[in-house]
Amino acid sequence: MQSQQYIAPASLAPLTLAVKANGGSVKVEKQVGTDWVVSDSFAQDGAWRLDLGYSQTRFTPSGGAVFEHYS
């Protein structure tokens, strides 16, 4: 599982995000121009199917959280 920030390339394919919160959270952000906008934050263990649209997506864990992403 990843404990460092990850930026996924732009893709129309759905993605599954698995989170092990460990008391922290994983923030999901979308790139809008040169800015990043928070679209979701996950603070509990689980897996979610995300339809992210065609722009880069940044995943940032904090507070001990780790994650995996699957296409």
KEKOL-447698 format. One record per residue: residue in three letters; residue number from 1; x, y, z of N, C-alpha, C, O, CB in turn. Coordinates in nm, 2 decimals, m for minus. Each point is the difference from the previous one (the first is absolute). Glycine has a CB too. Layout:
BEGIN
- rest,nr,n.c1,n.c2,n.c3,ca.c1,ca.c2,ca.c3,c.c1,c.c2,c.c3,o.c1,o.c2,o.c3,cb.c1,cb.c2,cb.c3
- ALA,NUM,X,Y,Z,X,Y,Z,X,Y,Z,X,Y,Z,X,Y,Z
...
***
This chain:
BEGIN
- rest,nr,n.c1,n.c2,n.c3,ca.c1,ca.c2,ca.c3,c.c1,c.c2,c.c3,o.c1,o.c2,o.c3,cb.c1,cb.c2,cb.c3
- MET,1,0.08,m0.12,0.00,m0.08,0.12,0.00,0.09,0.12,0.00,0.11,0.00,0.05,m0.30,m0.12,0.07
- GLN,2,0.14,0.23,m0.18,0.07,0.12,m0.01,m0.02,0.10,0.12,m0.11,0.01,0.04,0.10,m0.04,m0.29
- SER,3,0.12,0.09,0.29,m0.01,0.09,0.11,0.05,0.14,m0.05,0.01,0.09,0.09,0.02,m0.27,0.08
- GLN,4,0.00,0.19,m0.29,0.05,0.13,m0.06,m0.11,0.05,m0.10,m0.08,m0.08,m0.06,0.32,0.01,0.09
- GLN,5,m0.23,0.20,m0.06,m0.10,0.06,m0.09,0.03,m0.06,m0.14,0.11,m0.03,m0.04,m0.11,0.25,0.17
- TYR,6,m0.11,m0.24,m0.20,0.00,m0.05,m0.14,m0.09,0.08,m0.09,m0.11,0.03,0.04,0.15,m0.26,0.05
- ILE,7,0.01,0.26,m0.21,m0.08,0.07,m0.10,m0.03,m0.09,m0.11,0.10,m0.04,m0.07,0.00,0.27,0.13
- ALA,8,m0.22,m0.26,m0.08,m0.05,m0.09,m0.11,m0.01,0.08,m0.13,m0.05,0.11,0.01,m0.07,m0.27,0.15
- PRO,9,0.16,0.11,m0.27,m0.02,0.07,m0.13,m0.15,0.01,m0.04,m0.08,m0.08,0.06,0.31,0.00,m0.13
- ALA,10,m0.26,0.17,m0.01,m0.14,0.02,m0.05,m0.04,m0.13,m0.07,0.07,m0.05,m0.08,m0.04,0.30,0.06
- SER,11,m0.15,m0.29,0.06,m0.06,m0.12,m0.06,m0.15,0.00,0.02,m0.05,0.04,0.11,0.27,m0.17,m0.07
- LEU,12,m0.29,0.07,m0.13,m0.15,m0.01,0.01,m0.04,m0.13,0.07,m0.11,m0.02,0.03,0.08,0.16,m0.23
- ALA,13,0.13,m0.23,0.22,m0.03,m0.13,0.06,m0.03,0.02,0.15,0.06,0.07,0.07,0.09,m0.19,m0.24
- PRO,14,m0.25,0.04,0.22,m0.03,0.00,0.14,0.12,m0.05,0.08,0.09,m0.08,m0.06,m0.33,0.05,0.01
- LEU,15,0.25,0.06,0.17,0.11,m0.04,0.09,m0.05,m0.05,0.13,m0.10,0.06,0.05,0.26,0.10,m0.16
- THR,16,m0.11,m0.26,0.17,m0.03,m0.05,0.13,0.10,0.05,0.10,0.12,m0.02,m0.02,m0.25,m0.18,m0.07
- LEU,17,0.09,0.26,0.20,0.09,0.05,0.10,m0.02,m0.08,0.13,m0.11,0.00,0.05,0.11,0.24,m0.15
- ALA,18,0.10,m0.30,0.15,0.00,m0.08,0.12,0.08,0.08,0.11,0.11,0.04,m0.03,m0.14,m0.26,m0.09
- VAL,19,m0.04,0.24,0.24,0.07,0.08,0.10,0.00,m0.08,0.13,m0.09,m0.06,0.04,0.01,0.27,m0.15
- LYS,20,0.20,m0.20,0.17,0.02,m0.05,0.14,0.03,0.13,0.08,0.11,0.05,m0.01,m0.02,m0.29,m0.05
- ALA,21,m0.19,0.29,0.13,0.01,0.13,0.06,0.10,0.02,0.12,0.07,0.10,0.00,m0.31,m0.08,m0.06
- ASN,22,0.25,m0.12,0.14,0.10,0.00,0.11,m0.01,0.13,0.08,0.10,0.06,0.05,0.05,m0.20,m0.18
- GLY,23,m0.27,0.20,0.15,m0.02,0.12,0.07,0.02,0.13,m0.08,m0.02,0.11,0.05,0.09,m0.24,0.14
- GLY,24,m0.03,0.11,m0.32,0.02,0.12,m0.09,m0.11,0.00,m0.11,m0.11,m0.05,0.02,0.36,0.04,0.03
- SER,25,m0.21,0.07,m0.16,m0.09,0.01,m0.11,0.07,0.01,m0.13,0.12,0.03,m0.01,m0.29,0.08,0.15
- VAL,26,0.10,m0.13,m0.25,0.06,0.02,m0.14,m0.09,0.10,m0.07,m0.12,m0.02,m0.01,0.21,m0.22,0.00
- LYS,27,m0.03,0.35,m0.04,m0.07,0.10,m0.06,0.02,m0.02,m0.15,0.11,m0.03,m0.05,m0.07,0.19,0.24
- VAL,28,m0.16,m0.15,m0.27,0.00,m0.01,m0.14,m0.02,0.14,m0.06,m0.10,0.07,0.03,0.02,m0.31,m0.02
- GLU,29,0.17,0.29,m0.10,m0.02,0.13,m0.06,0.01,m0.01,m0.15,0.07,m0.08,m0.06,0.03,0.18,0.27
- LYS,30,m0.17,m0.01,m0.28,0.00,0.01,m0.14,0.07,0.12,m0.04,m0.01,0.11,0.06,m0.21,m0.23,m0.08
- GLN,31,0.30,0.12,m0.09,0.07,0.11,m0.05,m0.10,0.09,m0.09,m0.06,m0.06,m0.09,0.28,m0.07,0.10
- VAL,32,m0.23,0.25,0.03,m0.08,0.10,m0.08,0.09,0.11,m0.03,0.03,0.09,0.08,m0.25,m0.15,0.04
- GLY,33,0.26,0.07,m0.25,0.11,0.09,m0.04,0.12,m0.03,0.07,0.06,m0.11,m0.01,m0.23,0.29,m0.03
- THR,34,0.23,m0.08,0.12,0.12,m0.02,0.08,m0.03,m0.03,0.14,0.09,m0.02,0.08,0.03,0.17,m0.23
- ASP,35,m0.25,m0.15,0.19,m0.04,m0.02,0.14,m0.05,m0.15,0.02,m0.03,m0.07,m0.10,m0.04,0.31,0.11
- TRP,36,0.07,m0.28,0.12,m0.05,m0.13,0.04,m0.13,0.02,0.08,0.01,0.08,0.10,0.22,m0.18,m0.11
- VAL,37,m0.34,0.03,m0.02,m0.12,0.02,0.07,m0.04,m0.14,0.07,0.00,m0.10,m0.07,m0.08,0.28,m0.09
- VAL,38,0.05,m0.17,0.29,m0.03,m0.13,0.07,m0.14,m0.05,m0.05,m0.09,0.08,0.00,0.23,0.00,0.20
- SER,39,m0.14,m0.20,m0.24,m0.12,m0.06,m0.04,m0.06,m0.10,0.10,m0.12,m0.02,0.01,0.19,0.05,m0.25
- ASP,40,0.02,m0.10,0.31,m0.04,m0.10,0.10,0.11,m0.01,0.11,0.11,0.04,m0.02,m0.25,m0.17,m0.15
- SER,41,0.10,0.08,0.29,0.09,m0.03,0.10,m0.05,m0.13,0.07,m0.11,m0.01,0.03,0.18,0.26,0.01
- PHE,42,0.02,m0.35,m0.02,m0.04,m0.12,0.06,0.08,m0.03,0.13,0.12,0.00,0.00,m0.17,m0.09,m0.23
- ALA,43,m0.02,0.08,0.34,0.06,m0.02,0.13,m0.04,m0.13,0.07,0.02,m0.01,0.12,m0.02,0.26,m0.10
- GLN,44,m0.05,m0.34,m0.10,m0.03,m0.13,0.05,0.05,m0.11,m0.09,0.01,0.03,m0.12,m0.21,0.06,0.24
- ASP,45,0.22,m0.21,m0.07,0.05,m0.11,m0.08,m0.11,m0.04,m0.10,m0.12,0.01,0.03,0.26,m0.09,0.15
- GLY,46,m0.10,0.05,m0.31,m0.10,m0.04,m0.09,0.05,0.01,m0.15,0.12,0.04,m0.02,m0.30,0.03,0.18
- ALA,47,0.09,m0.10,m0.25,0.04,0.01,m0.14,m0.12,0.07,m0.07,m0.11,m0.03,0.02,0.26,m0.18,m0.01
- TRP,48,m0.12,0.30,m0.10,m0.10,0.08,m0.08,0.04,0.00,m0.14,0.11,0.02,m0.04,m0.16,0.12,0.24
- ARG,49,m0.05,m0.14,m0.29,0.01,0.01,m0.14,m0.02,0.15,m0.03,m0.10,0.05,0.03,0.02,m0.29,m0.08
- LEU,50,0.18,0.30,m0.02,0.00,0.14,m0.03,m0.01,0.02,m0.15,0.08,m0.06,m0.08,0.05,0.11,0.29
- ASP,51,m0.22,0.03,m0.26,0.00,0.05,m0.14,0.06,0.14,0.00,m0.07,0.09,0.04,m0.14,m0.24,m0.10
- LEU,52,0.33,0.16,0.02,0.07,0.13,0.02,0.00,0.10,m0.11,0.04,0.11,0.02,0.10,m0.25,0.12
- GLY,53,m0.19,0.10,m0.26,0.00,0.10,m0.11,0.15,0.02,m0.05,0.09,m0.06,0.05,m0.29,0.17,0.05
- TYR,54,0.21,m0.03,m0.21,0.12,0.01,m0.07,0.08,0.12,0.05,0.01,0.10,m0.07,m0.11,m0.21,m0.13
- SER,55,0.16,0.10,0.31,0.10,0.09,0.05,0.09,m0.07,0.10,m0.04,m0.11,0.05,m0.12,0.31,m0.09
- GLN,56,0.28,m0.15,0.07,0.08,m0.06,0.09,m0.06,m0.01,0.14,m0.08,0.09,0.04,0.28,m0.01,m0.17
- THR,57,m0.17,m0.18,0.21,m0.06,m0.02,0.13,0.12,m0.03,0.10,0.09,m0.08,m0.03,m0.31,m0.01,m0.07
- ARG,58,0.21,0.16,0.21,0.11,m0.01,0.10,m0.06,m0.07,0.12,m0.10,0.04,0.05,0.22,0.17,m0.13
- PHE,59,m0.05,m0.31,0.13,m0.03,m0.07,0.13,0.10,0.03,0.10,0.12,m0.02,m0.02,m0.23,m0.17,m0.11
- THR,60,0.07,0.25,0.25,0.09,0.04,0.10,m0.04,m0.06,0.13,m0.10,0.04,0.06,0.14,0.17,m0.18
- PRO,61,0.04,m0.31,0.17,m0.03,m0.06,0.13,0.06,0.09,0.12,0.10,0.07,m0.03,m0.10,m0.30,m0.08
- SER,62,m0.06,0.23,0.22,0.05,0.07,0.12,m0.04,m0.08,0.12,m0.09,m0.08,0.00,0.07,0.30,m0.12
- GLY,63,0.10,m0.19,0.23,m0.03,m0.06,0.13,0.01,m0.15,0.01,m0.07,m0.06,0.08,m0.08,0.25,m0.05
- GLY,64,0.24,m0.25,m0.11,0.01,m0.14,0.01,m0.08,m0.08,m0.10,0.02,m0.12,m0.01,0.03,0.15,0.24
- ALA,65,m0.13,0.03,m0.31,m0.08,m0.07,m0.10,0.08,m0.05,m0.12,0.10,0.06,m0.03,m0.30,0.08,0.10
- VAL,66,0.16,m0.25,m0.12,0.07,m0.05,m0.12,m0.12,m0.04,m0.10,m0.11,m0.02,0.04,0.32,m0.07,0.09
- PHE,67,m0.17,0.07,m0.26,m0.10,m0.03,m0.10,0.06,m0.08,m0.12,0.12,0.00,m0.01,m0.24,0.21,0.08
- GLU,68,0.03,m0.27,m0.14,0.03,m0.06,m0.13,m0.10,0.04,m0.10,m0.11,0.04,0.04,0.21,m0.24,0.07
- HIS,69,m0.06,0.21,m0.24,m0.10,0.03,m0.10,0.01,m0.10,m0.11,0.11,m0.05,m0.03,m0.09,0.30,0.08
- TYR,70,m0.13,m0.29,m0.11,m0.01,m0.10,m0.10,m0.09,0.05,m0.11,m0.10,0.06,0.02,0.13,m0.24,0.15
- SER,71,0.02,0.16,m0.29,m0.07,0.04,m0.12,m0.10,m0.11,m0.04,m0.07,0.02,m0.10,0.26,0.12,0.02
***
